[in-house]
Amino acid sequence: MGKIAAELERALAHRKQSGRPGHPAARMLAQGHGWTVEDVVCTSGPRDRSYEEQHSTVRIAVVAAGSFQYRAPRGLRIGRELMTPGSLLLGNPGQYFECGHEHGEGDRCISFGYSKQYFQTLIAGNNTDLRFDLLRLPPLQETAGLVARAFAALGGAQDADWEDLGIALAIQVAELSAGIAPRQSQPNAAAIARVTRLVRRIEHEPDAPLTVAAMARGARLSPYHFIRAFEQVTRLTPHQYLLRARLRAAAFRLLDEPDRILDIALDCGFGDISNFNRAFRAEFGMSPRAYRHAANLRHT
């Protein structure tokens, strides 16, 4: 994960040195008939004004580093979602949106774009609406494996099959988004600010010994109000979010580095290898060793 965040940190340092306003910059990773994949690094921060943009294609963006607020029309209202690492931004062709960085600088996303015709061919027969009602999917068990593969490909994994990954992601996201009800109420600005500061700390220190009580104290809330605020913003409990952040970091390293599984588990905040193996199997459907082996087979 450090390798992915390092590119964002370099861009932020260059922006600070130049004194220019923050802005998004996209680099094409792969493209084909009806689909594209871009590496999008944004250096905007709290002092930069957000501006209105428009999706030209069906859009599924995997947040790889940083955080930002994604605002877009949803029905008759403007929906607001906090985008954090591992979550998926969803966009429809023609949809206007804004991305704001009120509580932190910068983000990096792996952005998959699909023409309407291509997207329709992928999900045809799934009885799924072609338009997303949601603005975001939080880090979920069902998408954990695809997110880890996207991170590994962005990190430089050899023989990255972006087309195969984009197809699998589109099908999985279409099925999941059709079964999740849109948020009925919006979290308030204070809750978003507190949770954003915390998720950014988790991103930079996934191995930190964080407990609910410690996180609540850092947010200056009682444990009860902290858990409610965290779930309202992220749709995950603090424990689920922290566990999935650590598992994402471990999965990325299993795909990207030859280090021993025990060392990876300890570095990612797991104090016991048996707990790590159990949590990893529950999240990815196989043991860490089998996961690494399956990845190696894909690349041969």
Summary of the structure (lengths in Angstrom):
residues: 300
radius of gyration: 18.6
end to end distance: 23.7
largest distance: 52.2
contacts: 949
relative contact order: 0.13
helix: 47%
strand: 20%
